Amino acid sequence: MKALTFKRYGKTPEIGLTETARPRPAPHELLVEVHAAGLNPIDTMIPKGTFKPILKFEFPATLGSDLAGVVIEVGSGVTRFKPGDAVFASVFDLGTGAIAEFAVVPESAAAPKPINLDFVQAAAVPMVGLTSWQALKERAGLLPGQKVFIPAGSGGIGTFAIQLAKYFGAHVGTNTSTANVELVRSLGADEVIDYKKHAFEQVLSGYDIVLGTLRGDAIEKSLGILAKRGKIVSLVGPLDAAFARTRGLGFVFRLIFALMSRKIMRLASKRGVSYSFLFLRPDGAQLAKIGQLLEAERIRPVIDRVFPFEQAKQALDYLAQGRAKGKVVVSLK
């Protein structure tokens, strides 16, 4: 089968379409014929070796974390799905990839594809949907009436997280460029900062939660807009010692991550707020709940561009430019 793979970490990972062996499902896995694969910023970072100590791959490694497709075979222990079922899933952090003609998916990570979405729309959802749910609901404990700041509201995670936060009853603030102000307002954003005109840290205040989605000094600047006992849940780092413990990493990594996050932890403590780093956990049950919201049209996927499978490498290059409004998806059918 064909798959988008990379052969090594570093500046020359040799990303391209290659012929690889068709996978076979283990007892609790599904073999899915992939109709579409959603791209995420981490897909452009993995080949560089950014997460080499954390994510384990065998080379050549298939890229991609999100997929939607049709089950063609099930393992002997599978009970919830059968051949012919349309599913969507995230296979992030499972040692496999999604940008391929076929992919194995643990039954626990899969959910029925929402009936009102086509495969391209469904493939745009898993990582941003699960990340938003786990960050806002699980980690931050978002409550109705609380104020949450979601930077880069027109991006892949932003367009979904704004809608989910509104569903949970939050007051949502975001920042974006002039051209995207109306888009984020249409998704439910209450307070929109045009970053070409104003710095968010000079305008916003009294927020309960910040979803950290921007690298650089944006996380530190976010501290100033939080109310007492506010929370920053970062998706981009710095990594912290709690994350190392969750991963079962040894003392050396716990020490390294503690040092990496020492400054932000100290600054957060001085302001009476908390900081934590979140890594997505594939979860079919959560994805099924998100699917119900999609079917009820409480949330809609926002897609910037769809690339054919033959241009999957170009799709990654386009995503890396950081200008997409919503998600970038590769269509295999």
KAGI-V748996 format. One record per backbone hydrogen bond with DSSP energy under -1.0 kcal/mol. NH is the residue of the N-H (numbers start at 0). CO is the residue of the C=O. If there is no record, write none. Layout:
nh=NH co=CO
nh=NH co=CO
//
This chain:
nh=2 co=17
nh=3 co=98
nh=4 co=15
nh=5 co=60
nh=6 co=12
nh=9 co=46
nh=15 co=4
nh=17 co=2
nh=19 co=0
nh=28 co=25
nh=29 co=104
nh=30 co=72
nh=31 co=102
nh=32 co=69
nh=33 co=100
nh=34 co=67
nh=35 co=67
nh=36 co=329
nh=38 co=327
nh=42 co=39
nh=43 co=40
nh=45 co=41
nh=48 co=45
nh=49 co=44
nh=51 co=48
nh=53 co=50
nh=54 co=50
nh=60 co=5
nh=62 co=3
nh=65 co=37
nh=66 co=88
nh=67 co=35
nh=68 co=86
nh=69 co=32
nh=70 co=84
nh=71 co=30
nh=72 co=30
nh=74 co=28
nh=76 co=26
nh=77 co=74
nh=83 co=70
nh=84 co=81
nh=86 co=68
nh=87 co=110
nh=88 co=66
nh=90 co=64
nh=93 co=90
nh=98 co=62
nh=99 co=97
nh=100 co=1
nh=102 co=31
nh=104 co=29
nh=106 co=27
nh=108 co=105
nh=110 co=87
nh=112 co=85
nh=116 co=113
nh=121 co=117
nh=122 co=118
nh=124 co=121
nh=128 co=124
nh=129 co=125
nh=130 co=126
nh=131 co=127
nh=132 co=128
nh=133 co=129
nh=134 co=130
nh=135 co=131
nh=136 co=132
nh=137 co=132
nh=138 co=133
nh=139 co=134
nh=141 co=135
nh=144 co=168
nh=145 co=142
nh=147 co=170
nh=148 co=208
nh=149 co=172
nh=152 co=174
nh=154 co=151
nh=158 co=154
nh=160 co=156
nh=161 co=157
nh=163 co=159
nh=164 co=160
nh=165 co=161
nh=166 co=162
nh=167 co=163
nh=168 co=165
nh=169 co=164
nh=170 co=145
nh=172 co=147
nh=173 co=190
nh=175 co=192
nh=179 co=176
nh=180 co=177
nh=183 co=179
nh=184 co=180
nh=185 co=181
nh=187 co=184
nh=188 co=183
nh=189 co=171
nh=190 co=171
nh=192 co=173
nh=194 co=175
nh=196 co=193
nh=197 co=193
nh=201 co=198
nh=202 co=199
nh=203 co=199
nh=206 co=224
nh=207 co=146
nh=208 co=146
nh=209 co=230
nh=210 co=148
nh=211 co=232
nh=220 co=216
nh=221 co=217
nh=223 co=220
nh=224 co=221
nh=225 co=222
nh=226 co=206
nh=228 co=271
nh=229 co=226
nh=230 co=207
nh=231 co=273
nh=232 co=209
nh=233 co=275
nh=234 co=211
nh=243 co=239
nh=244 co=240
nh=245 co=241
nh=246 co=242
nh=247 co=244
nh=248 co=243
nh=253 co=249
nh=254 co=250
nh=255 co=251
nh=256 co=252
nh=257 co=253
nh=258 co=254
nh=259 co=255
nh=260 co=256
nh=264 co=260
nh=265 co=261
nh=266 co=262
nh=267 co=263
nh=268 co=264
nh=269 co=265
nh=270 co=266
nh=271 co=268
nh=272 co=267
nh=273 co=229
nh=275 co=231
nh=277 co=233
nh=283 co=107
nh=286 co=282
nh=287 co=283
nh=288 co=284
nh=289 co=285
nh=290 co=286
nh=291 co=287
nh=292 co=288
nh=293 co=289
nh=294 co=290
nh=295 co=291
nh=296 co=293
nh=297 co=292
nh=303 co=326
nh=306 co=328
nh=308 co=330
nh=310 co=307
nh=311 co=308
nh=314 co=310
nh=315 co=311
nh=316 co=312
nh=317 co=313
nh=318 co=314
nh=319 co=315
nh=320 co=317
nh=321 co=318
nh=325 co=153
nh=326 co=301
nh=328 co=304
nh=329 co=36
nh=330 co=306
nh=331 co=34
//
